Amino acid sequence: MVNNVADMRRKLKHKKVLISGIAGGIGSQLAIEFGSRGCFVLGLDKDVKAVQKLTNTLDQLGIMHDISVFNLTAPNANSEYATSVLTKYGGIDILINNAGITHIEPIITCDLDKMRDVFEVNFWSSVSLTKEFLPTLKVNKGTIIVINSVTGFSPLIGRGAYTSSKHALRGFFETLRAECQKEVDILVVYPDFIRTQLRAKFKQEKNKSHGSPKQLARRIRVAWNWKKRRLNPSLRALLISLLAKRHPNLYMKLMIHNMTNNQ
């Protein structure tokens, strides 16, 4: 019985994983988590210093990698990058859409250009990379992992652009899941606030942390092992999910109270 259960789990050895936003807190831990279990790690990030730091870390750990300094929002850049990866490596097995930015401002004062900037990174970069690599992922029976947020299914005052982009992300990948059920696995991750630079920008230092990037990366890897479709990686994330979906008015009241008291 134990052997049968073990056989159900997938193995990462010799898989090729591509991670966007790889040099950030979550991205770098995903690179280490997947790479230390035998993955060849490809990655994209525009932070030159952070990329250099990560490549040094991966070299020290003996993890094979090919990480590029890259702007996901540049015109035609994703298409050119995908062509180079397909030419050099023949394809990928796992795509992790991790790149993301936030913006703190009420909707009434947030101009459309800023909203578009947030959507370009949080939504359109993931859509673009996914469409570029979807054919090879289908051939390889691969997996798309999406780092969303609890705001992907619940509102958050003062973060209209960010929350809207995460809702759009959820809608796109749930629809893609329905269209590619037997061809590509999709795992959507809904973290609560994680200890990263992105979280620090939320200005919620008064709140307790609900996980580290290392813990999150491990939970994502385990979820991939077991072919999970959705992951609420913390108890708080699970509670927010249940409350927002089943009792939206109560969630709204509690969220407004909590956010108002922590500004």
N, C-alpha and C positions, 0 to 999 in steps of 0.2 A: 504493500500500500504506500509506503514511504517513497519507494522508487517510482511508482506511478505518478505521485504528486510532483516529485522532482522533475520528471520528464515533461510535465506540463509547462514548466518555466522556460522562457527563451534565454538564449545565451548571447552575450555581447561580443565575444571574441571574434576578431576579423571583420566586424561591422564598421562601416564608415558613417560617422555622425557629423552633421553640419549644424553649428550653433550660431545664431545671430546674437549680437550684443554679448559676445563671448567674454570680453574682458571685465565686465561688471561683476558685482558680488555673486549673483545667482549664476550667471554665465560661466564664470571661472570655476565655480564648484561643480557645475555640470560637466565641464571639460575634464576635471580631475576624476569625478565619480565614474563617468563613462569610459574615459581613457584608461584608468587604472584597472578596468576589467576587460581590456583587450581591444577597445575601439580605436580606430584611427580617427583623430579629431581634426575636423576642418572648422574654421571659424572666421567671423567677420566682426569688426568693431572699428569705430573711427577714432578712438582714444589711443594715440600713439604710445604714450608712456605706459598705459595700462596693458596694452598688447605686448610690449617688450617685457614687462614684469611677468605676465602670464607665460610667455614663451620660455622665459628662464626657469620658471617653476616647473613647467611640463618637461623641459629638458632634464632637470634634476631628478624628476620622478621616472624618467625613462619612457615617457608617453610620446608616441609618434604623433606628429601634428603638422598642419599647414594652416597658419593663421594669417589673415590679410588685414591690413589697415584699409578700411572700406566705408564709404558713405552709402547707406542703403537707399537713400532718397534721391540720389543723383540720377538724371534721366538715362535710361538704357543700361545702367550699371549692373543691375541684377541679371539681365539677359546675357551680358558679356561675361559676368562671373560664372554663371551657370554653364555657358559654353566651355569655358576654360576648365571647370571641374569635370565635366563630362568627357572632355578630350583627354585630360590628364589621368583621371581615376576611373572613368567608365560609369560613374553614377554614385549614388549614396543609398544608404539603408534607412537612416533616421534623419529627419529634419526637425530641429528644435527652434521654433519661433519664439525667441526670448527678448529681442530688442524692444525697449520701451522708454518713454519719457513721461513726465507728469507736468501739470501746470495748475497752480492754485489761483483761482480767480472766479468770482461769481459770473454766471452766464451773461447777465445784463451788461457787464463792463468788458467782457472778453471779446476782442475783435475777431473777425472771421479768419484773418491771416494766422493768428495764433492757434485757433482751432484746427486749421488746415495743417499746420506744422505738427501738432499732436497726432492727428489722423495719419499723416504721412509715415511717421515712425511706427505708431502703435498698430495701425490697421493695414495701410497700403503696402508697407514693406513686407509684412507677413503674407499678404495676398499675392504679391508679386513673386516672392521666393517660392511660395507653394506652387503657383502655376508653372514656374520655370522647371521645378524639380518633380512635379507630379507624374509625368510620364515614366521617369526612371524609378520612382518610388512604387508605381504600379507594377512595373516589370519585376522589381525585387521584393514585392509583397512587403513593402516597408511601412514605416510609422511616421506620422506627423505628431509632434508634441507641441502644444501651444501653452505658453505661460500667460494666462489671462489674469484675473483678479476677482476678488469677491465683488468688486464693483461691476463685473460683467453681468451680474444678475440683480444688482441692488443699487439704488441711487446713493449719492454721497454729495452733500451740499458743498459748494465752493470748488468742485472739481468737475464741472460740467463737460469740458472737452475730454478730459481723461476718461470719465465714466462712460460717455457716449462712445468713445473709441473702443472701449472694452466690451460694451454691449454689441457693437457691430462685429467685433472679432468672434464673439460667441455665435451670433447668427450665421456668419459665413462658414465657420467650421462645423457647426451642427448640420448645416445644409450639405456641406461637402461629405460629411460622414454618411448621410443618407444616400448620396449619389455614388459613393465608392465603398459600399459596405463590405464587399468580398475581395476588394483589391488593395486597399490601404487602411491600416489601423490609425485611428486618431485618438489621442489622449489630450484632453483639455484640463489644465491645472488651474485651480482657483485659490491662490494663496491669500492669507490674511497679510497684515503688514509684516514684512521681513526686515531684518537688520541689514540694510544696504544704504548706499548713498541716496537712492531713489526714495526710500522710506523716510530718510532724514528730511527730505524736502517737503514731506507732508506736514512737518512741524507738529508732530504728535509725541514729543519726547516725554510727556507726562504719562502716556499710556505704556503699559508693560509690553515688552517684545513677545511675539508669539511664534518665534522660530528663527533659526539662522539659515543662511544660504546653504550651508553644508547639510543640515538636517533636511531641508527641502529637496536638495539634489538627490539625496539617498532615497527619499520617499518616491520621487519621480522615477528613479531607476527601478525600484521595486515594483511600482505600478506598471512600468513597461514590461518587466519580467512576466507579470501575470496578465498582460493584455487588458488592463483596465481602460475604460473609456473616459472616465471623469475622475478627478481627484480633488477632494477638499482636504488639504494636508494637515490641518489643525482642527482641534475641537471648536475653536472660535469660528473658523471658516465654515465648518459644518453647521453650527448653530445659526450663523448669519444666513446661510443658504436656506435652511428650513424656515426661519422666521420671515425672511423676505418673500418667499414663495407662498407660504401658507397663511401668514398674517401680515400682509404688506403695510397696513395702516399702523399696526403696533410697531413694526420695524421702523417705519418713517418717524414716528414719535420718539422712539429711543435713540435713533441715529441723530436726529436734530438736537436732542438734549445733550448727547455725548459730544458732538462736534462743537456745539456752542460753548460748552464748559471747558473745552480743551483748546480753544483758539487764543 
